[in-house]
Amino acid sequence: MNRRTADDNDGRGRIDAFLASTGLDALRAKVVPLTGDASDRRYVRVLIRDEPSQVLAVYPGPIDFAAMPFVNIARLLGVMPVPVPQILGYSDRHGIIALQDLGDMTLQAHLGAASPAEHAALYRQAVSFIDTLQRRGAELASPDYVPYGIAFDADKLTWELQFFAKHFLEAYRGAAIGSASRDALADEFAAIAAELASEPRVLCHRDYHSRNLMLHEGSLYIIDFQDARMGPDTYDLVSLLRDSYVDFTEAQVDELVAFFLALRGGRTGDTASATDQQEFRRRFDLMALQRNLKALGTFGFQTTSRQNPVYIQYIPRTLNSARANVLRYPRFARLRELLAEHLDELK
């Protein structure tokens, strides 16, 4: 393979062409690879003499910038507004979008050095953004924006649970699921999905956790929002507080759930009663179970299909969260029994 072909395969040839087309190569721009996510995009930082650096999102091939959900949703979030990286430029032909460089500090990375007060303040800010997404998302609802035409319906939620069975139970853990157990699991999954799908829908980021919140100049910024859609009002809060990448005490979860309900009550004028709070927490835990199982499916898929073992370290925390919820509610006794046949952690 010649050098030109290799460059084209990893995107470097397109990156160089993009820098030339924007004149950045004349400023002796230096390209530094960044750690990617679980997507097929690559990211590089462009260090520019006497100017702020940029981050390039490099797609596998040409793009149609005007039609991209990322671009559409960035416009929606900017109108709210919530902090998102500014789009600085793009090239359809080269398959590249240039973004404001928010640095390297994710919320997850910062927590190791944060004081308890900083930790609490950052998570309150993150929760307040969820409230803004839901409040302003309702006010700005329009078919002009992609998320309002996509939802976590029963089919999508069920598919995610079946994804867990296929890629975590079977592919990663090597489970041999018999036909009777498979049918019983399908019944349990369908009941969870139907209940979640029946809840009133709000605008959801869809992957709102500590690795998709960047700390930049003292404020959090939201990234990786291109899959935003309508869904249960517990979805983003669960993603944040039952995060596979961060440990929380139950007291911290309780406080932040109460903070969210207080924010919502402040804008609606309705203070949640003890019964309302208990019902919200029940729905929160149901959403957490579905979300945790879905995350395990993703970790199994990345490990077995993508040969990417980095997510193995997050499996125990996610299983512990799922176990806590199946133990907390008698309605999950049958689901726990079925899963425990293949997962010792749930026995």
Steps between C-alpha positions, in 0.01 A plus 500: 500500500646835405509803730224683313256208538578465871444873554166485323387200707572667834378842386837676511494579129157660537613689811797645314276598208251665738777700669625612161150603388451713813846654494590352835797314355662837434496560876710189558208318658597187688264201506477298824284182514243482778348198669180407318165385628296192412396647164661479157617863521861597566604815680815705470610826659646766274751723677521834321767761551364811678139376474273277711530132420218312328371144511419327174234229490610275216226282356564177303424675171324800343213661694196713428545765767163669451313171549693369801308446826803630693475834322123522535509419871793735565282779363213397731721483809657834414158666493409375850783574583709230662880499458614293200819526291485760225519372142789685335495354151445188293569324173248264346756363256760429765250373757620736772337738750718749691390563857591726789767330709363444851819340625543151644326525836182295510284510809609142566869597489452807719323318780819339625640843586176672599416588858163381632365853455622516139357156430160603632502831310593340168231237530241761589602688187468179297154434646394858427591446134260202493226725633581753226494231232156389614352847556640670191465183302124515553489870412705458181331184373489509121520252213793709378714332767593133468438384861127575487450234235686222688406340830583225742196295405434143611680356197818699563508426872435131437771489234750639751411229751530230236836654409605436861393136478684446172824689559546476877333179612574290194804651330693632803394262777446199273147432626301228327144629534236235447181571308282507813734741679528712188122531477475583871770765466318645201185533713691679776671730251171580328336598830786736589504656153123544487489682833789731415359574154164596650649783709465862383791588273752781536812595307786266595871527423501120494856447632530756778783387726835608639697425183271716287530805725816705456635746756620813318576838656308412815182380331368171372441456127283230344644287218400189302138609466434385143265219613264727698136393490178501699474271800408461868574792732722269707727397213775764512494516880553124513784525247670755725438349843523129412809566292711193421814713539445666840418380851222674692379449852126451537492824699649687202246347263214585735618861533536552126164340421344733757684795345360411156147474637543835674612660172202355321265604776644851493413544133159330515395641837426148624693365796533122481324323783663209679285266292603675178866480598466130576333436164769697316766295675324177398499616138863613535600152619309331218675720247833430672454127462427529129786745448751285693410186306531694176845626611611144574395406147717781364797391711460142383473609137808722521699220662398209278411659165730801497787338695502807724557383860505846661139468619555178697604704804155661517301176500510431878362843593222467243408151617491621861255774405279253315512259794393769746188572297392142437534440875314818594174418323306174529374542143849412375523167684440300183743710296767458766442124503541481123812715491659330800510175301782665302623779727634402841503869594119500511461195725 
